[in-house]
Amino acid sequence: MRYITLVALPLLAMSASPVLAKGCIRGAAAGGVGGHFVGKGHAVMGAAVGCAVAHHHYAKQAKAEKARARTHG
């Protein structure tokens, strides 16, 4: 039970931004399905990892977009 809490708290903190929550939901769905096919009990871990990866991807994309906006005026 502690493990779930340790995984859930950072994920909740990461998904606080509405823009990046969309990526987390998409990643969690894809990771959950992938984890389900890997074996019993891996769906939750897959969802957590998928959320983290998608969140990172969308955060990097948003940062690049801000940089482009600064250079173009």
C-alpha positions as CSV (number, residue, x, y, z in Angstrom):
1,M,0.0,0.0,0.0
2,R,2.9,2.4,0.7
3,Y,4.2,1.8,-2.8
4,I,1.0,3.0,-4.4
5,T,1.1,6.1,-2.3
6,L,4.7,6.8,-3.3
7,V,3.8,6.5,-6.9
8,A,0.5,8.3,-6.7
9,L,1.6,11.5,-5.0
10,P,4.2,12.6,-7.6
11,L,1.8,11.7,-10.4
12,L,-0.9,13.9,-8.8
13,A,1.6,16.8,-8.5
14,M,2.7,16.4,-12.1
15,S,-0.9,16.4,-13.4
16,A,-1.8,19.7,-11.7
17,S,-1.3,21.7,-14.9
18,P,-4.4,21.3,-17.1
19,V,-2.3,21.5,-20.3
20,L,0.0,18.7,-19.3
21,A,-2.7,16.6,-17.7
22,K,-3.9,15.6,-21.2
23,G,-0.6,14.0,-21.9
24,C,-0.6,12.2,-18.6
25,I,-4.1,10.7,-19.3
26,R,-3.0,9.6,-22.8
27,G,0.2,8.1,-21.5
28,A,-1.5,6.4,-18.6
29,A,-4.0,4.8,-20.9
30,A,-1.4,3.5,-23.3
31,G,0.9,2.4,-20.5
32,G,-2.0,0.7,-18.7
33,V,-2.9,-1.3,-21.8
34,G,0.7,-2.2,-22.4
35,G,1.2,-3.3,-18.8
36,H,-1.9,-5.4,-18.9
37,F,-0.5,-7.4,-21.8
38,V,2.8,-7.8,-20.1
39,G,1.4,-9.7,-17.1
40,K,-0.8,-9.7,-14.0
41,G,-0.4,-6.6,-11.9
42,H,1.7,-4.6,-14.4
43,A,-1.2,-2.4,-15.6
44,V,-0.8,0.1,-12.8
45,M,2.9,0.3,-13.2
46,G,2.5,0.8,-16.9
47,A,0.0,3.5,-16.3
48,A,2.3,5.3,-13.9
49,V,5.3,5.1,-16.3
50,G,3.2,6.1,-19.3
51,C,1.9,9.1,-17.4
52,A,5.4,10.2,-16.5
53,V,6.8,9.7,-20.0
54,A,3.9,11.6,-21.7
55,H,4.1,14.4,-19.1
56,H,7.8,14.8,-19.8
57,H,7.1,14.8,-23.6
58,Y,4.4,17.5,-23.4
59,A,6.5,19.6,-20.9
60,K,9.4,19.5,-23.3
61,Q,7.1,20.4,-26.2
62,A,5.6,23.3,-24.3
63,K,9.1,24.6,-23.3
64,A,10.2,24.5,-27.0
65,E,7.0,26.3,-28.0
66,K,7.7,29.1,-25.5
67,A,11.2,29.4,-26.8
68,R,9.9,29.8,-30.3
69,A,7.4,32.4,-29.2
70,R,10.2,34.4,-27.6
71,T,12.5,34.4,-30.7
72,H,9.7,35.3,-33.1
73,G,8.4,38.2,-31.1
